[in-house]
Amino acid sequence: GKWDEATSHFKESMEIKKKLGDVQGYSKSLMNLGLVYMNQGKWDEATSHFKESMEIKKKLGDMQGYSKSLTNLGLVYKNQGKWDEATSHFTGIF
């Protein structure tokens, strides 16, 4: 379906950006793929993609991107009912 198509496109985008050395673009693709996984309820995949994106954004000094990754990670934990983890991620934004 559409999710599989989106997953395929984002994975392809990640590979291209990685080969080109486009770290910012690679990180954005990680985030987008994480969102696809989150919308499918694939929590482990979403978590790993958001965490990797978050680390890259932090290294690049992209605090807006870092905050988005942190928020998305908090949403994954919230959707799993992991309230303590969700709260710590949401408060980490501020």
PDB file with one MODEL, atoms N, CA, C and O in Angstrom:
MODEL        1
ATOM      1  N   GLY A   1       0.813  -1.188   0.000  1.00  0.00           N
ATOM      2  CA  GLY A   1       0.000   0.000   0.000  1.00  0.00           C
ATOM      3  C   GLY A   1       0.855   1.251   0.000  1.00  0.00           C
ATOM      4  O   GLY A   1       2.039   1.214  -0.338  1.00  0.00           O
ATOM      5  N   LYS A   2       0.252   2.332   0.375  1.00  0.00           N
ATOM      6  CA  LYS A   2       0.918   3.643   0.374  1.00  0.00           C
ATOM      7  C   LYS A   2       2.067   3.707   1.383  1.00  0.00           C
ATOM      8  O   LYS A   2       3.085   4.350   1.130  1.00  0.00           O
ATOM      9  N   TRP A   3       1.898   3.034   2.532  1.00  0.00           N
ATOM     10  CA  TRP A   3       2.974   3.060   3.532  1.00  0.00           C
ATOM     11  C   TRP A   3       4.225   2.375   2.991  1.00  0.00           C
ATOM     12  O   TRP A   3       5.343   2.850   3.196  1.00  0.00           O
ATOM     13  N   ASP A   4       4.027   1.257   2.299  1.00  0.00           N
ATOM     14  CA  ASP A   4       5.169   0.538   1.725  1.00  0.00           C
ATOM     15  C   ASP A   4       5.876   1.390   0.683  1.00  0.00           C
ATOM     16  O   ASP A   4       7.104   1.400   0.596  1.00  0.00           O
ATOM     17  N   GLU A   5       5.079   2.104  -0.106  1.00  0.00           N
ATOM     18  CA  GLU A   5       5.633   2.991  -1.132  1.00  0.00           C
ATOM     19  C   GLU A   5       6.432   4.129  -0.480  1.00  0.00           C
ATOM     20  O   GLU A   5       7.534   4.459  -0.918  1.00  0.00           O
ATOM     21  N   ALA A   6       5.863   4.713   0.560  1.00  0.00           N
ATOM     22  CA  ALA A   6       6.547   5.796   1.278  1.00  0.00           C
ATOM     23  C   ALA A   6       7.850   5.287   1.890  1.00  0.00           C
ATOM     24  O   ALA A   6       8.883   5.951   1.808  1.00  0.00           O
ATOM     25  N   THR A   7       7.793   4.110   2.500  1.00  0.00           N
ATOM     26  CA  THR A   7       8.987   3.514   3.103  1.00  0.00           C
ATOM     27  C   THR A   7      10.079   3.329   2.060  1.00  0.00           C
ATOM     28  O   THR A   7      11.240   3.662   2.295  1.00  0.00           O
ATOM     29  N   SER A   8       9.699   2.802   0.918  1.00  0.00           N
ATOM     30  CA  SER A   8      10.651   2.571  -0.167  1.00  0.00           C
ATOM     31  C   SER A   8      11.296   3.873  -0.635  1.00  0.00           C
ATOM     32  O   SER A   8      12.509   3.932  -0.831  1.00  0.00           O
ATOM     33  N   HIS A   9      10.487   4.911  -0.813  1.00  0.00           N
ATOM     34  CA  HIS A   9      11.011   6.206  -1.272  1.00  0.00           C
ATOM     35  C   HIS A   9      11.959   6.828  -0.248  1.00  0.00           C
ATOM     36  O   HIS A   9      13.014   7.346  -0.613  1.00  0.00           O
ATOM     37  N   PHE A  10      11.586   6.777   1.026  1.00  0.00           N
ATOM     38  CA  PHE A  10      12.444   7.369   2.052  1.00  0.00           C
ATOM     39  C   PHE A  10      13.747   6.593   2.215  1.00  0.00           C
ATOM     40  O   PHE A  10      14.794   7.193   2.456  1.00  0.00           O
ATOM     41  N   LYS A  11      13.696   5.277   2.087  1.00  0.00           N
ATOM     42  CA  LYS A  11      14.922   4.475   2.168  1.00  0.00           C
ATOM     43  C   LYS A  11      15.849   4.809   1.002  1.00  0.00           C
ATOM     44  O   LYS A  11      17.061   4.939   1.171  1.00  0.00           O
ATOM     45  N   GLU A  12      15.256   4.947  -0.185  1.00  0.00           N
ATOM     46  CA  GLU A  12      16.042   5.305  -1.368  1.00  0.00           C
ATOM     47  C   GLU A  12      16.662   6.698  -1.188  1.00  0.00           C
ATOM     48  O   GLU A  12      17.831   6.915  -1.508  1.00  0.00           O
ATOM     49  N   SER A  13      15.875   7.618  -0.681  1.00  0.00           N
ATOM     50  CA  SER A  13      16.345   8.978  -0.420  1.00  0.00           C
ATOM     51  C   SER A  13      17.505   8.972   0.574  1.00  0.00           C
ATOM     52  O   SER A  13      18.491   9.686   0.390  1.00  0.00           O
ATOM     53  N   MET A  14      17.383   8.169   1.621  1.00  0.00           N
ATOM     54  CA  MET A  14      18.445   8.068   2.629  1.00  0.00           C
ATOM     55  C   MET A  14      19.749   7.594   2.000  1.00  0.00           C
ATOM     56  O   MET A  14      20.816   8.141   2.282  1.00  0.00           O
ATOM     57  N   GLU A  15      19.661   6.578   1.151  1.00  0.00           N
ATOM     58  CA  GLU A  15      20.864   6.026   0.520  1.00  0.00           C
ATOM     59  C   GLU A  15      21.537   7.060  -0.377  1.00  0.00           C
ATOM     60  O   GLU A  15      22.760   7.205  -0.358  1.00  0.00           O
ATOM     61  N   ILE A  16      20.739   7.775  -1.157  1.00  0.00           N
ATOM     62  CA  ILE A  16      21.286   8.799  -2.052  1.00  0.00           C
ATOM     63  C   ILE A  16      21.966   9.897  -1.243  1.00  0.00           C
ATOM     64  O   ILE A  16      23.082  10.311  -1.558  1.00  0.00           O
ATOM     65  N   LYS A  17      21.294  10.361  -0.209  1.00  0.00           N
ATOM     66  CA  LYS A  17      21.842  11.447   0.607  1.00  0.00           C
ATOM     67  C   LYS A  17      23.095  11.004   1.354  1.00  0.00           C
ATOM     68  O   LYS A  17      24.015  11.796   1.558  1.00  0.00           O
ATOM     69  N   LYS A  18      23.128   9.751   1.757  1.00  0.00           N
ATOM     70  CA  LYS A  18      24.311   9.220   2.434  1.00  0.00           C
ATOM     71  C   LYS A  18      25.498   9.196   1.467  1.00  0.00           C
ATOM     72  O   LYS A  18      26.607   9.591   1.827  1.00  0.00           O
ATOM     73  N   LYS A  19      25.256   8.729   0.237  1.00  0.00           N
ATOM     74  CA  LYS A  19      26.320   8.673  -0.773  1.00  0.00           C
ATOM     75  C   LYS A  19      26.835  10.062  -1.126  1.00  0.00           C
ATOM     76  O   LYS A  19      28.026  10.242  -1.381  1.00  0.00           O
ATOM     77  N   LEU A  20      25.934  11.045  -1.140  1.00  0.00           N
ATOM     78  CA  LEU A  20      26.312  12.418  -1.480  1.00  0.00           C
ATOM     79  C   LEU A  20      26.959  13.161  -0.310  1.00  0.00           C
ATOM     80  O   LEU A  20      27.503  14.251  -0.485  1.00  0.00           O
ATOM     81  N   GLY A  21      26.897  12.567   0.872  1.00  0.00           N
ATOM     82  CA  GLY A  21      27.438  13.221   2.058  1.00  0.00           C
ATOM     83  C   GLY A  21      26.535  14.324   2.588  1.00  0.00           C
ATOM     84  O   GLY A  21      26.980  15.210   3.317  1.00  0.00           O
ATOM     85  N   ASP A  22      25.270  14.261   2.218  1.00  0.00           N
ATOM     86  CA  ASP A  22      24.277  15.250   2.666  1.00  0.00           C
ATOM     87  C   ASP A  22      23.735  14.808   4.029  1.00  0.00           C
ATOM     88  O   ASP A  22      22.683  14.175   4.120  1.00  0.00           O
ATOM     89  N   VAL A  23      24.466  15.151   5.068  1.00  0.00           N
ATOM     90  CA  VAL A  23      24.136  14.695   6.421  1.00  0.00           C
ATOM     91  C   VAL A  23      22.787  15.253   6.878  1.00  0.00           C
ATOM     92  O   VAL A  23      21.979  14.531   7.463  1.00  0.00           O
ATOM     93  N   GLN A  24      22.548  16.530   6.614  1.00  0.00           N
ATOM     94  CA  GLN A  24      21.282  17.155   7.003  1.00  0.00           C
ATOM     95  C   GLN A  24      20.099  16.477   6.290  1.00  0.00           C
ATOM     96  O   GLN A  24      19.078  16.179   6.910  1.00  0.00           O
ATOM     97  N   GLY A  25      20.253  16.241   4.986  1.00  0.00           N
ATOM     98  CA  GLY A  25      19.202  15.576   4.216  1.00  0.00           C
ATOM     99  C   GLY A  25      18.980  14.141   4.670  1.00  0.00           C
ATOM    100  O   GLY A  25      17.847  13.664   4.728  1.00  0.00           O
ATOM    101  N   TYR A  26      20.081  13.456   4.994  1.00  0.00           N
ATOM    102  CA  TYR A  26      19.999  12.086   5.497  1.00  0.00           C
ATOM    103  C   TYR A  26      19.200  12.057   6.797  1.00  0.00           C
ATOM    104  O   TYR A  26      18.343  11.198   7.001  1.00  0.00           O
ATOM    105  N   SER A  27      19.498  13.007   7.661  1.00  0.00           N
ATOM    106  CA  SER A  27      18.801  13.092   8.943  1.00  0.00           C
ATOM    107  C   SER A  27      17.309  13.365   8.749  1.00  0.00           C
ATOM    108  O   SER A  27      16.470  12.815   9.462  1.00  0.00           O
ATOM    109  N   LYS A  28      16.990  14.216   7.782  1.00  0.00           N
ATOM    110  CA  LYS A  28      15.582  14.520   7.492  1.00  0.00           C
ATOM    111  C   LYS A  28      14.861  13.274   6.972  1.00  0.00           C
ATOM    112  O   LYS A  28      13.713  13.019   7.336  1.00  0.00           O
ATOM    113  N   SER A  29      15.533  12.508   6.130  1.00  0.00           N
ATOM    114  CA  SER A  29      14.942  11.262   5.630  1.00  0.00           C
ATOM    115  C   SER A  29      14.734  10.256   6.757  1.00  0.00           C
ATOM    116  O   SER A  29      13.735   9.538   6.777  1.00  0.00           O
ATOM    117  N   LEU A  30      15.678  10.205   7.697  1.00  0.00           N
ATOM    118  CA  LEU A  30      15.524   9.342   8.874  1.00  0.00           C
ATOM    119  C   LEU A  30      14.258   9.715   9.638  1.00  0.00           C
ATOM    120  O   LEU A  30      13.480   8.852  10.046  1.00  0.00           O
ATOM    121  N   MET A  31      14.071  11.023   9.820  1.00  0.00           N
ATOM    122  CA  MET A  31      12.899  11.517  10.548  1.00  0.00           C
ATOM    123  C   MET A  31      11.620  11.138   9.802  1.00  0.00           C
ATOM    124  O   MET A  31      10.662  10.658  10.407  1.00  0.00           O
ATOM    125  N   ASN A  32      11.612  11.355   8.489  1.00  0.00           N
ATOM    126  CA  ASN A  32      10.416  11.037   7.707  1.00  0.00           C
ATOM    127  C   ASN A  32      10.095   9.546   7.747  1.00  0.00           C
ATOM    128  O   ASN A  32       8.932   9.159   7.861  1.00  0.00           O
ATOM    129  N   LEU A  33      11.118   8.720   7.655  1.00  0.00           N
ATOM    130  CA  LEU A  33      10.904   7.276   7.732  1.00  0.00           C
ATOM    131  C   LEU A  33      10.413   6.889   9.124  1.00  0.00           C
ATOM    132  O   LEU A  33       9.566   6.007   9.267  1.00  0.00           O
ATOM    133  N   GLY A  34      10.942   7.546  10.138  1.00  0.00           N
ATOM    134  CA  GLY A  34      10.464   7.321  11.503  1.00  0.00           C
ATOM    135  C   GLY A  34       8.990   7.651  11.644  1.00  0.00           C
ATOM    136  O   GLY A  34       8.253   6.949  12.337  1.00  0.00           O
ATOM    137  N   LEU A  35       8.556   8.731  10.981  1.00  0.00           N
ATOM    138  CA  LEU A  35       7.135   9.111  11.020  1.00  0.00           C
ATOM    139  C   LEU A  35       6.257   8.054  10.354  1.00  0.00           C
ATOM    140  O   LEU A  35       5.166   7.750  10.835  1.00  0.00           O
ATOM    141  N   VAL A  36       6.742   7.499   9.244  1.00  0.00           N
ATOM    142  CA  VAL A  36       5.995   6.428   8.572  1.00  0.00           C
ATOM    143  C   VAL A  36       5.852   5.239   9.517  1.00  0.00           C
ATOM    144  O   VAL A  36       4.762   4.690   9.679  1.00  0.00           O
ATOM    145  N   TYR A  37       6.966   4.847  10.138  1.00  0.00           N
ATOM    146  CA  TYR A  37       6.926   3.717  11.069  1.00  0.00           C
ATOM    147  C   TYR A  37       6.012   4.010  12.261  1.00  0.00           C
ATOM    148  O   TYR A  37       5.279   3.132  12.715  1.00  0.00           O
ATOM    149  N   MET A  38       6.059   5.239  12.761  1.00  0.00           N
ATOM    150  CA  MET A  38       5.207   5.598  13.896  1.00  0.00           C
ATOM    151  C   MET A  38       3.735   5.478  13.509  1.00  0.00           C
ATOM    152  O   MET A  38       2.928   4.961  14.282  1.00  0.00           O
ATOM    153  N   ASN A  39       3.390   5.951  12.325  1.00  0.00           N
ATOM    154  CA  ASN A  39       2.001   5.876  11.870  1.00  0.00           C
ATOM    155  C   ASN A  39       1.536   4.446  11.632  1.00  0.00           C
ATOM    156  O   ASN A  39       0.335   4.174  11.625  1.00  0.00           O
ATOM    157  N   GLN A  40       2.478   3.538  11.439  1.00  0.00           N
ATOM    158  CA  GLN A  40       2.147   2.122  11.271  1.00  0.00           C
ATOM    159  C   GLN A  40       2.173   1.369  12.600  1.00  0.00           C
ATOM    160  O   GLN A  40       1.837   0.185  12.650  1.00  0.00           O
ATOM    161  N   GLY A  41       2.568   2.044  13.665  1.00  0.00           N
ATOM    162  CA  GLY A  41       2.670   1.376  14.961  1.00  0.00           C
ATOM    163  C   GLY A  41       3.914   0.521  15.090  1.00  0.00           C
ATOM    164  O   GLY A  41       3.976  -0.355  15.953  1.00  0.00           O
ATOM    165  N   LYS A  42       4.914   0.762  14.236  1.00  0.00           N
ATOM    166  CA  LYS A  42       6.184   0.033  14.308  1.00  0.00           C
ATOM    167  C   LYS A  42       7.114   0.822  15.229  1.00  0.00           C
ATOM    168  O   LYS A  42       8.000   1.550  14.781  1.00  0.00           O
ATOM    169  N   TRP A  43       6.879   0.652  16.531  1.00  0.00           N
ATOM    170  CA  TRP A  43       7.519   1.490  17.536  1.00  0.00           C
ATOM    171  C   TRP A  43       9.031   1.374  17.576  1.00  0.00           C
ATOM    172  O   TRP A  43       9.721   2.388  17.674  1.00  0.00           O
ATOM    173  N   ASP A  44       9.562   0.157  17.501  1.00  0.00           N
ATOM    174  CA  ASP A  44      11.017  -0.023  17.580  1.00  0.00           C
ATOM    175  C   ASP A  44      11.726   0.652  16.411  1.00  0.00           C
ATOM    176  O   ASP A  44      12.750   1.311  16.590  1.00  0.00           O
ATOM    177  N   GLU A  45      11.169   0.479  15.208  1.00  0.00           N
ATOM    178  CA  GLU A  45      11.759   1.099  14.024  1.00  0.00           C
ATOM    179  C   GLU A  45      11.684   2.621  14.122  1.00  0.00           C
ATOM    180  O   GLU A  45      12.652   3.321  13.824  1.00  0.00           O
ATOM    181  N   ALA A  46      10.524   3.126  14.544  1.00  0.00           N
ATOM    182  CA  ALA A  46      10.352   4.576  14.691  1.00  0.00           C
ATOM    183  C   ALA A  46      11.350   5.123  15.704  1.00  0.00           C
ATOM    184  O   ALA A  46      12.001   6.139  15.460  1.00  0.00           O
ATOM    185  N   THR A  47      11.465   4.444  16.839  1.00  0.00           N
ATOM    186  CA  THR A  47      12.380   4.884  17.896  1.00  0.00           C
ATOM    187  C   THR A  47      13.813   4.959  17.400  1.00  0.00           C
ATOM    188  O   THR A  47      14.494   5.959  17.630  1.00  0.00           O
ATOM    189  N   SER A  48      14.281   3.923  16.725  1.00  0.00           N
ATOM    190  CA  SER A  48      15.678   3.922  16.277  1.00  0.00           C
ATOM    191  C   SER A  48      15.936   5.018  15.247  1.00  0.00           C
ATOM    192  O   SER A  48      17.004   5.630  15.254  1.00  0.00           O
ATOM    193  N   HIS A  49      14.973   5.274  14.362  1.00  0.00           N
ATOM    194  CA  HIS A  49      15.152   6.324  13.356  1.00  0.00           C
ATOM    195  C   HIS A  49      15.143   7.716  13.994  1.00  0.00           C
ATOM    196  O   HIS A  49      15.945   8.573  13.626  1.00  0.00           O
ATOM    197  N   PHE A  50      14.244   7.937  14.942  1.00  0.00           N
ATOM    198  CA  PHE A  50      14.203   9.240  15.614  1.00  0.00           C
ATOM    199  C   PHE A  50      15.462   9.477  16.441  1.00  0.00           C
ATOM    200  O   PHE A  50      15.987  10.591  16.472  1.00  0.00           O
ATOM    201  N   LYS A  51      15.947   8.434  17.110  1.00  0.00           N
ATOM    202  CA  LYS A  51      17.162   8.583  17.923  1.00  0.00           C
ATOM    203  C   LYS A  51      18.370   8.910  17.052  1.00  0.00           C
ATOM    204  O   LYS A  51      19.180   9.769  17.401  1.00  0.00           O
ATOM    205  N   GLU A  52      18.486   8.224  15.920  1.00  0.00           N
ATOM    206  CA  GLU A  52      19.617   8.494  15.024  1.00  0.00           C
ATOM    207  C   GLU A  52      19.523   9.912  14.453  1.00  0.00           C
ATOM    208  O   GLU A  52      20.525  10.622  14.370  1.00  0.00           O
ATOM    209  N   SER A  53      18.325  10.310  14.066  1.00  0.00           N
ATOM    210  CA  SER A  53      18.115  11.666  13.563  1.00  0.00           C
ATOM    211  C   SER A  53      18.467  12.698  14.634  1.00  0.00           C
ATOM    212  O   SER A  53      19.098  13.715  14.348  1.00  0.00           O
ATOM    213  N   MET A  54      18.056  12.424  15.856  1.00  0.00           N
ATOM    214  CA  MET A  54      18.308  13.317  16.978  1.00  0.00           C
ATOM    215  C   MET A  54      19.809  13.508  17.207  1.00  0.00           C
ATOM    216  O   MET A  54      20.268  14.629  17.431  1.00  0.00           O
ATOM    217  N   GLU A  55      20.565  12.423  17.151  1.00  0.00           N
ATOM    218  CA  GLU A  55      22.018  12.498  17.348  1.00  0.00           C
ATOM    219  C   GLU A  55      22.677  13.338  16.258  1.00  0.00           C
ATOM    220  O   GLU A  55      23.556  14.153  16.538  1.00  0.00           O
ATOM    221  N   ILE A  56      22.250  13.134  15.025  1.00  0.00           N
ATOM    222  CA  ILE A  56      22.820  13.897  13.908  1.00  0.00           C
ATOM    223  C   ILE A  56      22.495  15.378  14.057  1.00  0.00           C
ATOM    224  O   ILE A  56      23.367  16.233  13.904  1.00  0.00           O
ATOM    225  N   LYS A  57      21.235  15.674  14.357  1.00  0.00           N
ATOM    226  CA  LYS A  57      20.810  17.072  14.514  1.00  0.00           C
ATOM    227  C   LYS A  57      21.604  17.749  15.631  1.00  0.00           C
ATOM    228  O   LYS A  57      21.988  18.913  15.509  1.00  0.00           O
ATOM    229  N   LYS A  58      21.845  17.022  16.708  1.00  0.00           N
ATOM    230  CA  LYS A  58      22.601  17.578  17.835  1.00  0.00           C
ATOM    231  C   LYS A  58      24.029  17.897  17.406  1.00  0.00           C
ATOM    232  O   LYS A  58      24.549  18.968  17.718  1.00  0.00           O
ATOM    233  N   LYS A  59      24.669  16.960  16.685  1.00  0.00           N
ATOM    234  CA  LYS A  59      26.042  17.172  16.215  1.00  0.00           C
ATOM    235  C   LYS A  59      26.134  18.358  15.261  1.00  0.00           C
ATOM    236  O   LYS A  59      27.127  19.086  15.254  1.00  0.00           O
ATOM    237  N   LEU A  60      25.084  18.546  14.453  1.00  0.00           N
ATOM    238  CA  LEU A  60      25.074  19.650  13.486  1.00  0.00           C
ATOM    239  C   LEU A  60      24.710  20.986  14.128  1.00  0.00           C
ATOM    240  O   LEU A  60      24.840  22.037  13.501  1.00  0.00           O
ATOM    241  N   GLY A  61      24.257  20.941  15.370  1.00  0.00           N
ATOM    242  CA  GLY A  61      23.825  22.165  16.041  1.00  0.00           C
ATOM    243  C   GLY A  61      22.463  22.643  15.565  1.00  0.00           C
ATOM    244  O   GLY A  61      22.107  23.808  15.745  1.00  0.00           O
ATOM    245  N   ASP A  62      21.701  21.735  14.955  1.00  0.00           N
ATOM    246  CA  ASP A  62      20.357  22.060  14.456  1.00  0.00           C
ATOM    247  C   ASP A  62      19.357  21.807  15.585  1.00  0.00           C
ATOM    248  O   ASP A  62      18.767  20.731  15.678  1.00  0.00           O
ATOM    249  N   MET A  63      19.179  22.806  16.431  1.00  0.00           N
ATOM    250  CA  MET A  63      18.333  22.620  17.610  1.00  0.00           C
ATOM    251  C   MET A  63      16.853  22.495  17.252  1.00  0.00           C
ATOM    252  O   MET A  63      16.107  21.820  17.961  1.00  0.00           O
ATOM    253  N   GLN A  64      16.418  23.130  16.169  1.00  0.00           N
ATOM    254  CA  GLN A  64      15.027  22.978  15.747  1.00  0.00           C
ATOM    255  C   GLN A  64      14.771  21.535  15.308  1.00  0.00           C
ATOM    256  O   GLN A  64      13.773  20.930  15.701  1.00  0.00           O
ATOM    257  N   GLY A  65      15.672  20.989  14.496  1.00  0.00           N
ATOM    258  CA  GLY A  65      15.547  19.603  14.061  1.00  0.00           C
ATOM    259  C   GLY A  65      15.667  18.634  15.226  1.00  0.00           C
ATOM    260  O   GLY A  65      14.964  17.625  15.288  1.00  0.00           O
ATOM    261  N   TYR A  66      16.574  18.957  16.155  1.00  0.00           N
ATOM    262  CA  TYR A  66      16.751  18.139  17.354  1.00  0.00           C
ATOM    263  C   TYR A  66      15.451  18.101  18.157  1.00  0.00           C
ATOM    264  O   TYR A  66      15.027  17.042  18.618  1.00  0.00           O
ATOM    265  N   SER A  67      14.826  19.265  18.317  1.00  0.00           N
ATOM    266  CA  SER A  67      13.564  19.349  19.067  1.00  0.00           C
ATOM    267  C   SER A  67      12.456  18.551  18.396  1.00  0.00           C
ATOM    268  O   SER A  67      11.647  17.916  19.072  1.00  0.00           O
ATOM    269  N   LYS A  68      12.417  18.581  17.062  1.00  0.00           N
ATOM    270  CA  LYS A  68      11.400  17.809  16.331  1.00  0.00           C
ATOM    271  C   LYS A  68      11.602  16.312  16.561  1.00  0.00           C
ATOM    272  O   LYS A  68      10.645  15.575  16.797  1.00  0.00           O
ATOM    273  N   SER A  69      12.854  15.876  16.488  1.00  0.00           N
ATOM    274  CA  SER A  69      13.148  14.457  16.725  1.00  0.00           C
ATOM    275  C   SER A  69      12.779  14.056  18.144  1.00  0.00           C
ATOM    276  O   SER A  69      12.212  12.988  18.371  1.00  0.00           O
ATOM    277  N   LEU A  70      13.105  14.921  19.091  1.00  0.00           N
ATOM    278  CA  LEU A  70      12.791  14.673  20.497  1.00  0.00           C
ATOM    279  C   LEU A  70      11.277  14.590  20.708  1.00  0.00           C
ATOM    280  O   LEU A  70      10.790  13.726  21.437  1.00  0.00           O
ATOM    281  N   THR A  71      10.545  15.491  20.065  1.00  0.00           N
ATOM    282  CA  THR A  71       9.080  15.483  20.148  1.00  0.00           C
ATOM    283  C   THR A  71       8.516  14.188  19.577  1.00  0.00           C
ATOM    284  O   THR A  71       7.653  13.554  20.186  1.00  0.00           O
ATOM    285  N   ASN A  72       9.012  13.799  18.399  1.00  0.00           N
ATOM    286  CA  ASN A  72       8.519  12.574  17.768  1.00  0.00           C
ATOM    287  C   ASN A  72       8.819  11.348  18.617  1.00  0.00           C
ATOM    288  O   ASN A  72       7.998  10.436  18.709  1.00  0.00           O
ATOM    289  N   LEU A  73       9.982  11.326  19.230  1.00  0.00           N
ATOM    290  CA  LEU A  73      10.331  10.216  20.119  1.00  0.00           C
ATOM    291  C   LEU A  73       9.385  10.191  21.317  1.00  0.00           C
ATOM    292  O   LEU A  73       8.948   9.124  21.749  1.00  0.00           O
ATOM    293  N   GLY A  74       9.072  11.367  21.849  1.00  0.00           N
ATOM    294  CA  GLY A  74       8.100  11.461  22.939  1.00  0.00           C
ATOM    295  C   GLY A  74       6.734  10.940  22.533  1.00  0.00           C
ATOM    296  O   GLY A  74       6.047  10.295  23.326  1.00  0.00           O
ATOM    297  N   LEU A  75       6.336  11.222  21.284  1.00  0.00           N
ATOM    298  CA  LEU A  75       5.042  10.729  20.785  1.00  0.00           C
ATOM    299  C   LEU A  75       5.021   9.210  20.675  1.00  0.00           C
ATOM    300  O   LEU A  75       4.005   8.574  20.957  1.00  0.00           O
ATOM    301  N   VAL A  76       6.145   8.631  20.266  1.00  0.00           N
ATOM    302  CA  VAL A  76       6.231   7.165  20.200  1.00  0.00           C
ATOM    303  C   VAL A  76       6.003   6.581  21.589  1.00  0.00           C
ATOM    304  O   VAL A  76       5.217   5.648  21.760  1.00  0.00           O
ATOM    305  N   TYR A  77       6.700   7.140  22.582  1.00  0.00           N
ATOM    306  CA  TYR A  77       6.544   6.639  23.953  1.00  0.00           C
ATOM    307  C   TYR A  77       5.120   6.860  24.468  1.00  0.00           C
ATOM    308  O   TYR A  77       4.562   5.994  25.142  1.00  0.00           O
ATOM    309  N   LYS A  78       4.535   8.011  24.153  1.00  0.00           N
ATOM    310  CA  LYS A  78       3.154   8.293  24.564  1.00  0.00           C
ATOM    311  C   LYS A  78       2.199   7.267  23.954  1.00  0.00           C
ATOM    312  O   LYS A  78       1.326   6.737  24.640  1.00  0.00           O
ATOM    313  N   ASN A  79       2.371   6.996  22.671  1.00  0.00           N
ATOM    314  CA  ASN A  79       1.495   6.042  21.983  1.00  0.00           C
ATOM    315  C   ASN A  79       1.639   4.620  22.518  1.00  0.00           C
ATOM    316  O   ASN A  79       0.737   3.798  22.360  1.00  0.00           O
ATOM    317  N   GLN A  80       2.771   4.336  23.149  1.00  0.00           N
ATOM    318  CA  GLN A  80       2.988   3.024  23.758  1.00  0.00           C
ATOM    319  C   GLN A  80       2.540   2.997  25.215  1.00  0.00           C
ATOM    320  O   GLN A  80       2.592   1.952  25.864  1.00  0.00           O
ATOM    321  N   GLY A  81       2.103   4.136  25.727  1.00  0.00           N
ATOM    322  CA  GLY A  81       1.704   4.215  27.126  1.00  0.00           C
ATOM    323  C   GLY A  81       2.877   4.312  28.081  1.00  0.00           C
ATOM    324  O   GLY A  81       2.723   4.087  29.282  1.00  0.00           O
ATOM    325  N   LYS A  82       4.055   4.646  27.555  1.00  0.00           N
ATOM    326  CA  LYS A  82       5.258   4.804  28.385  1.00  0.00           C
ATOM    327  C   LYS A  82       5.338   6.267  28.816  1.00  0.00           C
ATOM    328  O   LYS A  82       6.113   7.052  28.269  1.00  0.00           O
ATOM    329  N   TRP A  83       4.533   6.606  29.793  1.00  0.00           N
ATOM    330  CA  TRP A  83       4.347   8.002  30.190  1.00  0.00           C
ATOM    331  C   TRP A  83       5.596   8.654  30.751  1.00  0.00           C
ATOM    332  O   TRP A  83       5.855   9.824  30.468  1.00  0.00           O
ATOM    333  N   ASP A  84       6.384   7.924  31.544  1.00  0.00           N
ATOM    334  CA  ASP A  84       7.596   8.510  32.124  1.00  0.00           C
ATOM    335  C   ASP A  84       8.597   8.895  31.033  1.00  0.00           C
ATOM    336  O   ASP A  84       9.172   9.983  31.061  1.00  0.00           O
ATOM    337  N   GLU A  85       8.798   7.985  30.069  1.00  0.00           N
ATOM    338  CA  GLU A  85       9.713   8.276  28.966  1.00  0.00           C
ATOM    339  C   GLU A  85       9.184   9.432  28.126  1.00  0.00           C
ATOM    340  O   GLU A  85       9.944  10.315  27.726  1.00  0.00           O
ATOM    341  N   ALA A  86       7.885   9.426  27.861  1.00  0.00           N
ATOM    342  CA  ALA A  86       7.276  10.494  27.065  1.00  0.00           C
ATOM    343  C   ALA A  86       7.468  11.839  27.742  1.00  0.00           C
ATOM    344  O   ALA A  86       7.865  12.816  27.107  1.00  0.00           O
ATOM    345  N   THR A  87       7.184  11.881  29.033  1.00  0.00           N
ATOM    346  CA  THR A  87       7.312  13.131  29.782  1.00  0.00           C
ATOM    347  C   THR A  87       8.743  13.650  29.758  1.00  0.00           C
ATOM    348  O   THR A  87       8.965  14.846  29.576  1.00  0.00           O
ATOM    349  N   SER A  88       9.710  12.761  29.941  1.00  0.00           N
ATOM    350  CA  SER A  88      11.106  13.212  29.955  1.00  0.00           C
ATOM    351  C   SER A  88      11.523  13.756  28.592  1.00  0.00           C
ATOM    352  O   SER A  88      12.333  14.680  28.521  1.00  0.00           O
ATOM    353  N   HIS A  89      10.983  13.198  27.512  1.00  0.00           N
ATOM    354  CA  HIS A  89      11.321  13.708  26.184  1.00  0.00           C
ATOM    355  C   HIS A  89      10.629  15.041  25.911  1.00  0.00           C
ATOM    356  O   HIS A  89      11.224  15.949  25.331  1.00  0.00           O
ATOM    357  N   PHE A  90       9.375  15.152  26.329  1.00  0.00           N
ATOM    358  CA  PHE A  90       8.671  16.415  26.106  1.00  0.00           C
ATOM    359  C   PHE A  90       9.270  17.538  26.948  1.00  0.00           C
ATOM    360  O   PHE A  90       9.368  18.671  26.478  1.00  0.00           O
ATOM    361  N   THR A  91       9.671  17.243  28.181  1.00  0.00           N
ATOM    362  CA  THR A  91      10.269  18.297  29.007  1.00  0.00           C
ATOM    363  C   THR A  91      11.690  18.607  28.555  1.00  0.00           C
ATOM    364  O   THR A  91      12.199  19.697  28.815  1.00  0.00           O
ATOM    365  N   GLY A  92      12.333  17.658  27.879  1.00  0.00           N
ATOM    366  CA  GLY A  92      13.673  17.892  27.340  1.00  0.00           C
ATOM    367  C   GLY A  92      13.693  18.940  26.251  1.00  0.00           C
ATOM    368  O   GLY A  92      14.740  19.520  25.965  1.00  0.00           O
ATOM    369  N   ILE A  93      12.549  19.190  25.642  1.00  0.00           N
ATOM    370  CA  ILE A  93      12.449  20.188  24.582  1.00  0.00           C
ATOM    371  C   ILE A  93      12.684  21.575  25.150  1.00  0.00           C
ATOM    372  O   ILE A  93      13.267  22.441  24.498  1.00  0.00           O
ATOM    373  N   PHE A  94      12.221  21.769  26.375  1.00  0.00           N
ATOM    374  CA  PHE A  94      12.332  23.084  26.997  1.00  0.00           C
ATOM    375  C   PHE A  94      13.593  23.158  27.808  1.00  0.00           C
ATOM    376  O   PHE A  94      13.876  24.190  28.417  1.00  0.00           O
TER     377      PHE A  94
ENDMDL
END
